[in-house]
């Protein structure tokens, strides 16, 4: 049981130190890879002609955006 408490305490100490480091640097969190934009892909589905299921979903999204009250 003491090994568990020691490990848990060490884990809490490390997480706290990391949180303090982020707060002190005043930088927002960022991923290391840069996402799809770093490899030249503008969207998740980079197809010229999407499949029928995706076309239906995009049409529904467009209708929803047109009927949105804002």
Secondary structure, DSSP 8 states (H G I E B T S, - for coil): -HHHHHHHHHHHHHHHHHHHHHHHHT-----SS--GGGGT-SSS---SS--HHHHHHHHHHHHHHHT---
